[in-house]
Amino acid sequence: MAMGKRPQGRPRRHVAQEGVRMPPGARVVLAGADTVWLTVQGVLPEGLAVELDTRKETAQERQEAVPSSWAFGGERLMVEPYGAGKGAWRWVLRSPSFTLNVGLGKCGPICRARVAAEYLWKVGLDVAISQADHFLREMFGGSAVISLSELHLCADIAGVTPGDFAEQGFISRSHRWVKELPEQQGADGALAPETQVQMWCRRVSGYAFSRGAAHSCAIYDKVLEIRQHSPDKVWFFDLWRAGGWDGQAPVTRVEFRYTRDFLREFGLTDHYDVLDRLADLWAYSTGAWLRYCVPSTDPNRARWAVHPLWQVVQAARFAALPSCPLVRSRKRQVALGRAVATVVGYASSVSAWLGGPYASRQVDVSLVFHWLCDQAAAYLAARGQAFGSVVLDKRQRFGLPVVGIVAA
């Protein structure tokens, strides 16, 4: 063997898959944009910086977010008492549908704005982008340059679990990818945290390709993610039912994420252009960048046939993006359910601590609430607060309509 050359080893052998396993009833029940980030370049108006500083100081004194003079989609933007990005963003304004990270723009953009998934699915991508553009130009001036910074595009496949995919069938330009394993409870009762390992272990909850790169992909169990981490997103169930979901089948999300570097190479920096290029992005991501194929003995993996399951993914259509006006109603139901559970928990604790007639087996909950009513009135009086004012502040913080707020 010549010096300096490494042995090539035995050529990798591929085992042909016996039959093609296709989950019955697999279908796309939802497809669209799930997250949009916009960047604003320009000069920060001097008066705006002064106003933001004043409100941030007030927020720091109160140790909680305070309302600003701006509203988006009928929701008051709240000024947080902190910044973001290790000092890169001096001010943070937030509502359930819109987040603004604002800086002085000395070494970069003056703002990075995020339109939340809730708002995108509520009104549709085209309306959300139009309203965001209008809001940012009103806030930062007509000369501000607004561009697309990040985009998440997804398709939800009913009747499929991440375990229906086998790692040997993936052909990707990605240089790194992992399996994600959920929390697992051992025989001794110990709970192992969520772990990421490469290409092995028993149960698969998702795959990740090129995480953190300019072009990445995540395949994961969306129902599991909602139930464990995002119960306020149950409104997705309504969108899925409209797409043909039976309410019982598993739903797997295939999500591609694009950052500025990739979007620039793809010729997509204008946020309005993306409305006409969603199909092109999806075709490239699911056809050229990542494919799921049927393994064969052919050593040239590029010749492997595309798996029928991946053909379902490739067939996702974004021409008529759906909207869900019930988003706010579903979030309200979840929030009220949590609030009731919390109040009952605290009321029972108060009753237990009071003892006597409050802790008998026949005690009525109204007796405890009567005691709490007197104590709450004394508490608010000592702080110089009115209950109605506290309620109105909470409505602004939760993004609920308040008299005098006009939509952007």
C-alpha positions as CSV (number, residue, x, y, z in Angstrom):
1,M,0.0,0.0,0.0
2,A,1.3,3.4,-0.9
3,M,2.5,5.6,1.9
4,G,0.0,8.3,3.0
5,K,-3.1,6.5,1.6
6,R,-5.7,5.1,4.0
7,P,-7.4,1.8,3.3
8,Q,-10.8,2.1,1.7
9,G,-12.2,-0.9,3.5
10,R,-15.0,-3.1,2.3
11,P,-17.7,-1.4,0.3
12,R,-20.9,-0.8,2.3
13,R,-23.6,-3.4,1.4
14,H,-27.3,-2.4,1.4
15,V,-29.9,-4.9,2.2
16,A,-33.1,-4.7,0.1
17,Q,-36.2,-4.1,2.0
18,E,-38.7,-6.9,1.8
19,G,-42.0,-5.3,0.7
20,V,-42.9,-1.7,1.2
21,R,-44.6,-0.8,4.4
22,M,-47.1,2.0,3.9
23,P,-49.3,3.1,6.9
24,P,-52.9,2.8,5.9
25,G,-54.8,6.1,5.6
26,A,-51.7,8.3,5.5
27,R,-52.6,11.8,4.3
28,V,-51.6,15.4,4.5
29,V,-54.2,17.2,6.8
30,L,-52.4,20.5,7.0
31,A,-49.6,22.4,5.2
32,G,-48.4,25.9,5.6
33,A,-46.0,28.4,7.2
34,D,-45.6,27.9,11.0
35,T,-43.1,30.7,11.9
36,V,-42.0,33.9,10.2
37,W,-39.2,36.2,11.3
38,L,-38.7,39.6,9.7
39,T,-35.7,41.9,10.0
40,V,-35.8,45.7,9.9
41,Q,-32.8,47.7,8.6
42,G,-32.6,51.5,9.1
43,V,-32.2,54.2,11.7
44,L,-34.0,54.0,15.0
45,P,-36.2,57.1,15.5
46,E,-34.8,59.1,18.4
47,G,-38.2,59.6,20.0
48,L,-38.9,55.9,19.8
49,A,-35.8,55.1,21.8
50,V,-36.7,57.6,24.5
51,E,-40.2,56.1,24.8
52,L,-39.0,52.6,24.9
53,D,-36.4,53.5,27.6
54,T,-39.1,55.1,29.7
55,R,-41.4,52.1,29.5
56,K,-38.6,49.7,30.2
57,E,-37.6,51.6,33.3
58,T,-41.2,51.4,34.5
59,A,-41.3,47.7,33.8
60,Q,-38.1,47.2,35.8
61,E,-39.5,49.1,38.7
62,R,-42.7,47.0,38.7
63,Q,-40.7,43.8,37.9
64,E,-43.3,42.9,35.2
65,A,-44.1,43.8,31.6
66,V,-46.0,47.1,31.1
67,P,-48.3,48.1,28.2
68,S,-46.9,50.1,25.3
69,S,-48.7,52.5,23.0
70,W,-48.7,50.0,20.1
71,A,-51.0,47.2,19.3
72,F,-50.9,44.4,16.7
73,G,-54.0,42.5,15.6
74,G,-56.0,44.0,18.5
75,E,-53.4,42.9,21.1
76,R,-51.5,45.4,23.1
77,L,-47.7,44.9,22.9
78,M,-46.1,44.7,26.3
79,V,-42.6,46.1,27.1
80,E,-40.6,43.6,29.0
81,P,-38.2,44.6,31.8
82,Y,-35.3,42.9,30.1
83,G,-33.5,42.8,26.7
84,A,-32.4,39.9,24.6
85,G,-29.6,38.4,22.6
86,K,-26.8,39.1,25.1
87,G,-27.3,42.9,24.8
88,A,-27.9,43.0,21.0
89,W,-31.5,43.8,21.6
90,R,-32.1,46.5,24.1
91,W,-35.9,46.3,24.2
92,V,-38.3,43.4,23.9
93,L,-42.0,44.0,23.1
94,R,-44.3,41.0,23.2
95,S,-47.9,39.9,22.6
96,P,-49.3,36.4,22.0
97,S,-49.1,37.0,18.2
98,F,-46.1,39.3,17.7
99,T,-42.7,39.7,19.2
100,L,-40.3,42.6,18.6
101,N,-36.6,42.6,19.5
102,V,-35.4,46.2,19.1
103,G,-31.9,47.5,19.2
104,L,-30.0,50.7,18.4
105,G,-28.8,49.2,15.1
106,K,-25.2,50.2,15.4
107,C,-23.9,46.9,14.2
108,G,-26.9,45.4,12.5
109,P,-30.7,45.7,12.1
110,I,-32.8,47.8,14.4
111,C,-35.5,45.2,14.8
112,R,-36.2,41.5,14.4
113,A,-39.9,40.6,14.5
114,R,-41.5,37.3,14.9
115,V,-45.1,36.5,13.8
116,A,-46.2,33.6,16.0
117,A,-47.7,30.4,14.6
118,E,-51.0,31.2,16.4
119,Y,-51.5,34.3,14.3
120,L,-50.3,32.8,11.0
121,W,-52.8,30.0,11.3
122,K,-55.5,32.3,12.5
123,V,-55.6,34.8,9.7
124,G,-53.4,33.1,7.0
125,L,-49.9,33.8,5.9
126,D,-50.7,36.5,3.3
127,V,-52.7,38.6,5.7
128,A,-50.2,38.1,8.6
129,I,-47.3,39.3,6.4
130,S,-49.2,42.3,5.1
131,Q,-50.2,43.4,8.6
132,A,-46.7,42.9,10.0
133,D,-45.2,44.9,7.2
134,H,-47.7,47.7,7.8
135,F,-47.1,47.7,11.5
136,L,-43.3,47.8,11.2
137,R,-43.4,50.7,8.7
138,E,-45.7,52.7,11.0
139,M,-43.4,52.1,13.9
140,F,-40.0,52.6,12.3
141,G,-40.8,54.8,9.3
142,G,-41.5,54.4,5.7
143,S,-37.8,54.3,4.8
144,A,-37.2,51.2,6.8
145,V,-36.0,48.1,4.8
146,I,-37.9,45.0,5.8
147,S,-36.7,41.5,4.7
148,L,-37.4,37.9,5.4
149,S,-35.1,36.5,8.1
150,E,-36.4,33.0,8.9
151,L,-39.2,30.8,7.7
152,H,-40.6,27.5,9.0
153,L,-42.6,25.5,6.5
154,C,-44.5,22.3,7.6
155,A,-46.8,19.5,6.6
156,D,-48.8,17.5,9.1
157,I,-49.3,13.8,8.1
158,A,-52.1,11.9,9.7
159,G,-51.9,8.2,10.2
160,V,-48.1,8.2,10.5
161,T,-45.7,8.1,13.4
162,P,-42.0,8.9,13.3
163,G,-41.4,5.2,14.0
164,D,-42.8,4.5,10.5
165,F,-39.6,6.0,9.1
166,A,-36.4,3.9,9.1
167,E,-33.1,5.7,9.2
168,Q,-31.5,3.6,6.4
169,G,-34.1,5.0,4.0
170,F,-33.2,8.6,4.4
171,I,-31.0,10.2,1.7
172,S,-29.9,13.7,2.6
173,R,-27.4,16.4,1.8
174,S,-27.4,17.0,5.6
175,H,-24.0,16.1,7.2
176,R,-25.5,15.4,10.6
177,W,-28.8,14.1,11.9
178,V,-30.0,12.5,15.1
179,K,-32.9,10.5,16.6
180,E,-34.7,12.0,19.5
181,L,-35.8,9.7,22.3
182,P,-38.6,10.8,24.7
183,E,-38.4,10.6,28.5
184,Q,-38.2,6.9,29.5
185,Q,-39.1,5.4,32.9
186,G,-37.0,2.5,34.0
187,A,-38.0,-0.6,36.0
188,D,-36.7,1.1,39.2
189,G,-39.1,4.1,38.7
190,A,-36.3,6.5,37.7
191,L,-37.1,8.9,34.9
192,A,-34.4,9.4,32.3
193,P,-34.6,12.8,30.6
194,E,-35.2,13.4,26.9
195,T,-32.0,12.2,25.1
196,Q,-30.5,12.6,21.7
197,V,-28.5,9.6,20.4
198,Q,-27.3,8.7,16.9
199,M,-29.2,6.1,14.9
200,W,-30.1,3.6,17.5
201,C,-32.4,2.7,20.4
202,R,-36.0,1.4,20.5
203,R,-38.6,4.1,20.3
204,V,-38.4,7.1,18.0
205,S,-40.2,10.3,18.6
206,G,-38.5,12.3,15.9
207,Y,-35.6,12.9,13.6
208,A,-33.5,16.1,13.2
209,F,-31.4,17.0,10.2
210,S,-28.8,19.7,10.3
211,R,-30.2,21.3,13.4
212,G,-29.1,24.9,13.7
213,A,-28.0,25.1,10.1
214,A,-29.3,27.5,7.4
215,H,-31.4,24.7,6.1
216,S,-32.7,22.1,8.6
217,C,-35.5,19.6,9.0
218,A,-37.4,18.2,12.0
219,I,-39.7,15.2,11.8
220,Y,-41.6,14.6,15.1
221,D,-44.9,13.5,16.7
222,K,-47.0,16.6,16.8
223,V,-49.8,15.2,18.9
224,L,-47.2,14.2,21.6
225,E,-45.6,17.6,21.4
226,I,-48.9,19.4,22.0
227,R,-49.9,17.2,24.9
228,Q,-46.6,17.3,26.7
229,H,-45.3,20.8,25.9
230,S,-48.0,23.0,24.2
231,P,-51.5,22.2,25.5
232,D,-52.6,25.7,24.5
233,K,-52.2,24.6,20.8
234,V,-55.1,22.2,20.8
235,W,-56.6,24.4,18.1
236,F,-54.4,22.5,15.7
237,F,-56.9,19.6,16.2
238,D,-59.6,21.8,14.5
239,L,-57.3,22.5,11.6
240,W,-56.5,18.8,11.2
241,R,-60.2,17.8,11.4
242,A,-60.9,20.3,8.6
243,G,-58.2,18.4,6.6
244,G,-59.8,15.0,7.2
245,W,-58.3,13.9,10.5
246,D,-60.5,11.5,12.4
247,G,-59.4,12.7,15.8
248,Q,-57.7,9.4,16.8
249,A,-54.9,8.8,14.3
250,P,-51.3,9.9,15.1
251,V,-50.1,13.0,13.3
252,T,-46.4,13.5,12.4
253,R,-45.1,16.9,11.4
254,V,-42.4,17.3,8.7
255,E,-41.0,20.8,9.2
256,F,-38.3,22.5,7.2
257,R,-36.6,25.6,8.6
258,Y,-34.9,28.2,6.5
259,T,-32.7,31.1,7.8
260,R,-31.5,34.2,6.0
261,D,-28.3,32.6,4.5
262,F,-30.3,29.9,2.7
263,L,-33.2,32.2,1.7
264,R,-30.7,34.6,0.1
265,E,-29.2,31.8,-2.0
266,F,-32.7,30.8,-3.0
267,G,-33.5,34.3,-4.0
268,L,-36.0,34.9,-1.2
269,T,-35.2,38.0,0.9
270,D,-38.5,39.8,0.2
271,H,-41.2,38.7,2.5
272,Y,-43.9,39.2,-0.1
273,D,-42.1,37.0,-2.7
274,V,-42.3,34.0,-0.3
275,L,-46.1,33.8,-0.9
276,D,-45.5,32.6,-4.4
277,R,-42.4,30.4,-3.7
278,L,-43.7,28.0,-1.0
279,A,-44.2,25.2,-3.5
280,D,-40.6,25.7,-4.9
281,L,-39.1,25.6,-1.4
282,W,-41.0,22.4,-0.5
283,A,-40.1,20.7,-3.8
284,Y,-36.4,21.4,-3.3
285,S,-36.4,20.4,0.4
286,T,-38.3,17.1,-0.2
287,G,-36.8,16.2,-3.5
288,A,-33.2,17.4,-3.7
289,W,-32.2,18.1,-0.1
290,L,-33.9,15.2,1.7
291,R,-35.7,12.1,0.5
292,Y,-37.0,8.9,2.1
293,C,-36.5,5.9,-0.2
294,V,-36.9,2.2,-0.4
295,P,-33.5,0.6,0.3
296,S,-32.3,-1.8,-2.4
297,T,-29.0,-3.7,-3.1
298,D,-28.0,-0.9,-5.6
299,P,-24.9,0.7,-4.1
300,N,-25.8,4.0,-5.8
301,R,-28.4,5.3,-3.3
302,A,-29.4,8.1,-5.7
303,R,-31.1,5.4,-7.8
304,W,-33.3,4.2,-4.9
305,A,-37.0,4.6,-5.5
306,V,-38.8,7.2,-3.4
307,H,-40.9,5.6,-0.7
308,P,-44.7,5.9,-1.1
309,L,-44.9,7.5,2.3
310,W,-42.5,10.3,1.2
311,Q,-44.5,10.8,-1.9
312,V,-47.4,11.8,0.4
313,V,-45.1,14.3,2.0
314,Q,-43.9,15.6,-1.3
315,A,-47.5,16.1,-2.5
316,A,-48.3,18.7,0.2
317,R,-49.9,21.8,-1.4
318,F,-49.6,25.4,-0.2
319,A,-51.8,27.1,-2.8
320,A,-54.7,27.7,-0.5
321,L,-53.3,28.2,3.0
322,P,-55.9,27.6,5.7
323,S,-56.8,29.9,8.5
324,C,-58.5,29.1,11.9
325,P,-60.6,31.8,13.5
326,L,-61.2,29.5,16.5
327,V,-57.6,29.8,17.7
328,R,-58.4,32.4,20.3
329,S,-61.5,30.5,21.5
330,R,-59.5,27.2,21.9
331,K,-56.7,29.0,23.8
332,R,-59.3,30.6,26.1
333,Q,-60.8,27.2,26.9
334,V,-57.4,25.8,27.9
335,A,-56.5,28.9,29.9
336,L,-59.8,28.9,31.8
337,G,-59.4,25.2,32.5
338,R,-56.0,25.8,34.0
339,A,-57.2,28.8,36.0
340,V,-60.1,26.8,37.5
341,A,-57.8,24.0,38.5
342,T,-55.4,26.4,40.1
343,V,-58.1,28.3,42.0
344,V,-59.6,25.0,43.3
345,G,-56.2,23.9,44.3
346,Y,-55.4,27.1,46.2
347,A,-58.9,27.3,47.8
348,S,-58.6,23.7,49.1
349,S,-55.2,24.6,50.5
350,V,-56.6,27.6,52.3
351,S,-59.4,25.6,53.6
352,A,-57.0,23.0,55.0
353,W,-54.9,25.6,56.7
354,L,-57.9,27.4,58.2
355,G,-59.2,24.2,59.8
356,G,-62.3,24.1,61.9
357,P,-65.6,24.4,59.9
358,Y,-63.5,25.2,56.8
359,A,-61.9,21.8,56.9
360,S,-64.9,19.5,57.6
361,R,-66.0,16.9,55.2
362,Q,-69.3,18.8,54.6
363,V,-67.7,22.2,53.9
364,D,-69.1,24.1,50.9
365,V,-66.7,25.8,48.5
366,S,-68.7,29.0,48.8
367,L,-67.8,29.3,52.5
368,V,-64.1,29.4,51.5
369,F,-64.6,31.9,48.7
370,H,-66.5,34.2,51.1
371,W,-63.5,34.2,53.4
372,L,-61.1,34.7,50.4
373,C,-63.3,37.6,49.2
374,D,-62.8,39.6,52.4
375,Q,-59.0,38.8,52.4
376,A,-58.6,39.8,48.8
377,A,-60.3,43.1,49.4
378,A,-58.0,43.9,52.3
379,Y,-55.0,42.8,50.3
380,L,-55.8,45.1,47.3
381,A,-56.6,48.0,49.6
382,A,-53.2,47.7,51.3
383,R,-51.5,47.8,47.9
384,G,-53.7,50.7,46.7
385,Q,-55.1,48.7,43.8
386,A,-58.6,48.2,42.4
387,F,-59.5,44.7,41.3
388,G,-61.0,46.1,38.0
389,S,-57.7,47.8,37.1
390,V,-55.8,44.6,37.8
391,V,-58.2,42.7,35.5
392,L,-57.7,45.2,32.7
393,D,-53.9,45.0,33.0
394,K,-54.2,41.2,32.8
395,R,-56.4,41.4,29.6
396,Q,-53.7,43.5,28.0
397,R,-51.0,41.1,29.0
398,F,-53.0,38.2,27.7
399,G,-53.6,39.9,24.4
400,L,-57.4,40.2,25.0
401,P,-59.5,43.1,23.6
402,V,-59.6,46.2,25.8
403,V,-61.6,49.4,25.1
404,G,-59.6,51.9,23.3
405,I,-57.2,49.5,21.5
406,V,-57.2,49.7,17.7
407,A,-55.9,46.8,15.6
408,A,-52.7,47.4,13.6
